[in-house]
Amino acid sequence: MNKPIIKTIVSNNCFGIAMLHKLHMQFKNPMMNLWTPPCHYIKLISNFRENIQKQIIFSYNDEKKFGYPVGYIDDIPLYFTHYQNKDEIISAWKRRTLRLPESDNEILFQISERDGFSQDDFLRFSNLPYANKLLVCLNKSRYINGNLFVFETGETGHEVGVGPIVADLVFNQMIQHYHFV
């Protein structure tokens, strides 16, 4: 079996950065140290390369409400939970956007079953035109017939855990299905 060559992981939460840390890979996309709800993430990556070139508008009110910077690309919220200020965000965003692989076929687009993930989100994500899509979920039997890989964590509860925990749970599945460079 020829494994797809993956140069970065674009995720809607900390899973991507946690997995890249485990793989000792450079951060080659701007979607690091942040999260966005699944429905908004799907909207963002539906036109990924164009959307990440747009200006991020920061909300002072949302930052006060959440305790960390919150920005918007159009109406898509980005919750920058691991950043101190917008200058740090903009610098990292620009630097990592320049590192993006030239081909979308070298990007693994990943989404987690959490933060309101729905069956509609599954269908919309599954139908995106990308070659490499991954859903990390609690029970993959709920998500069959999709145009993507589905890994289950074996966790109990109503949603998948946070990035580092989930990265540990699915690491072996990841390296069996993808070749990370």
C-alpha positions in Angstrom: 0.0 0.0 0.0 1.4 3.4 -1.0 0.9 5.8 1.9 0.0 9.4 1.1 2.9 11.8 1.8 1.8 14.4 4.3 3.8 17.5 5.1 1.4 19.2 7.5 -1.9 18.7 9.4 -4.6 21.3 9.3 -7.0 20.8 12.2 -9.9 22.5 13.8 -8.2 22.2 17.3 -5.0 21.4 19.1 -4.9 17.8 17.6 -2.8 19.1 14.6 -0.1 20.7 16.7 0.0 17.9 19.2 0.5 15.3 16.4 3.1 17.5 14.6 5.0 17.7 18.0 4.9 13.9 18.3 6.2 13.6 14.7 8.9 16.2 15.2 7.6 18.2 12.2 7.8 21.9 11.5 4.6 23.9 11.7 3.8 24.5 8.0 0.3 25.9 8.2 -1.3 28.8 10.2 -4.0 26.7 12.0 -1.8 26.1 15.0 -2.6 26.8 18.7 -6.2 27.7 18.0 -9.6 26.1 17.6 -12.8 26.8 15.8 -16.1 25.0 15.9 -16.5 22.2 13.3 -19.1 24.0 11.1 -16.9 27.1 10.9 -13.7 25.0 10.2 -15.4 23.3 7.3 -16.4 26.7 5.9 -12.8 27.9 6.3 -11.2 25.0 4.6 -13.9 24.9 1.9 -11.8 27.7 0.3 -8.7 27.2 2.4 -5.9 28.9 0.5 -8.0 32.0 -0.3 -9.4 32.2 3.3 -6.1 32.1 5.0 -4.9 35.0 2.9 -7.7 37.2 4.3 -7.2 39.7 7.1 -8.0 38.5 10.6 -10.3 40.9 12.5 -9.8 40.8 16.2 -12.6 41.2 18.7 -11.8 43.0 21.9 -15.2 42.1 23.4 -14.7 38.4 22.7 -11.1 38.5 24.1 -12.5 39.9 27.3 -15.2 37.3 27.4 -13.0 34.3 26.7 -9.7 35.4 28.3 -7.6 35.0 25.1 -7.6 36.6 21.6 -10.4 35.8 19.3 -10.3 36.8 15.6 -12.5 36.4 12.6 -12.0 35.7 9.0 -15.2 37.0 7.5 -17.7 35.4 9.9 -15.5 32.4 10.9 -14.3 32.7 14.5 -10.8 31.6 15.4 -10.1 31.1 19.1 -6.4 31.7 19.7 -6.2 29.9 23.1 -2.4 29.6 23.3 -1.5 33.1 22.2 -0.9 36.3 24.3 -1.7 39.0 21.7 -2.6 39.7 18.1 0.9 40.7 17.1 2.2 37.2 18.1 -0.8 35.7 16.2 -0.2 37.7 13.0 3.5 37.0 13.0 3.0 33.2 13.4 0.1 33.2 10.9 2.1 34.9 8.1 5.2 32.8 8.8 3.4 29.5 8.7 1.2 30.4 5.7 4.4 30.9 3.7 5.5 27.3 4.7 2.3 25.6 3.3 3.0 22.7 0.9 2.4 23.7 -2.7 -0.1 20.8 -3.1 -3.2 20.3 -1.1 -2.5 16.5 -1.6 0.3 16.9 0.9 -2.0 18.3 3.6 -4.0 16.2 6.0 -7.2 18.0 6.8 -8.4 16.7 10.2 -11.5 17.3 12.3 -12.6 16.0 15.7 -15.9 14.8 17.0 -16.2 17.5 19.6 -17.4 21.1 20.1 -20.8 20.5 18.4 -19.7 18.1 15.6 -22.8 16.8 13.9 -23.8 14.4 11.2 -24.2 17.3 8.8 -20.7 18.4 9.6 -19.5 14.8 8.8 -21.3 14.9 5.4 -20.0 18.4 4.6 -16.4 17.5 5.6 -16.5 14.1 3.8 -17.6 15.9 0.6 -14.7 18.3 0.5 -12.5 17.8 -2.5 -9.3 17.1 -0.6 -7.4 13.8 -1.0 -6.5 13.4 2.6 -9.2 13.9 5.2 -9.4 12.4 8.7 -12.1 12.3 11.3 -11.1 11.4 14.8 -14.2 10.2 16.7 -15.4 8.0 19.6 -17.1 5.4 17.5 -16.5 5.1 13.8 -19.6 3.0 13.2 -21.6 6.2 13.3 -19.6 7.6 10.4 -19.6 5.1 7.5 -19.7 5.6 3.8 -17.6 8.8 3.9 -14.8 9.9 1.6 -12.2 10.0 4.3 -10.3 8.0 7.0 -12.0 7.6 10.3 -10.0 6.7 13.4 -11.6 6.1 16.7 -10.0 6.9 20.1 -11.6 4.3 22.3 -12.6 7.0 24.7 -15.9 7.0 26.6 -18.1 10.0 26.9 -19.9 12.3 24.5 -17.0 13.8 22.6 -13.4 13.2 21.7 -10.8 14.6 24.2 -8.4 17.4 23.6 -5.4 17.4 21.3 -2.5 15.8 23.1 -4.6 13.1 24.6 -6.2 12.2 21.3 -2.8 12.4 19.5 -1.5 9.7 21.8 -4.5 7.5 21.3 -4.4 7.5 17.5 -0.7 7.9 16.8 -0.1 4.3 15.7 -3.1 4.5 13.3 -1.7 7.7 11.9 1.7 6.3 11.0 0.2 3.2 9.6 -1.9 5.2 7.1 0.2 8.2 6.3 3.9 8.9 5.5 4.9 12.1 7.3 7.8 14.2 6.0 
